[in-house]
Amino acid sequence: MDDLYITGRKGSELGAGWKIYRLSWSAMMKQLEFEKVGDINSFFPYLCVYFKGESEPFMDIGISEKGVIEFNFYSSKKDVVLNMYQWSELSERAQIFLKAELQNKELE
């Protein structure tokens, strides 16, 4: 299924300055990369989140000692812009990660 992605780039399909691009859901979901990191100073490991092809993460997804998901955005000279599909992917990954890590903690 294709979704519409509307952006303010040069084009005339929607009037001055707007153009419609069709991107598949899977193409939009592959814009983020995740890396699990263990840290002896953390109660749980965390996920570093990267934009595909970049070497520095822009945020991490952590779990508090009380078992609550925490989103930590890193300071950067450039703005971090996420579309709704990326927000959805972050949420889904965070929930899966939380469930897995809480189960791992029970086994310790």
Buried (B, 14 or more C-beta within 10 A) or exposed (E): EEEEBEEEEEBEEEEEEBBEEEBEEEEBBEBBBBEEEEEEEEEBBBBBBBBEEEEEBBBBBBBEEEEEBEEEEEEEEEEEEBEEBBEBBBEEBBEEBBEEBEEEEEEE
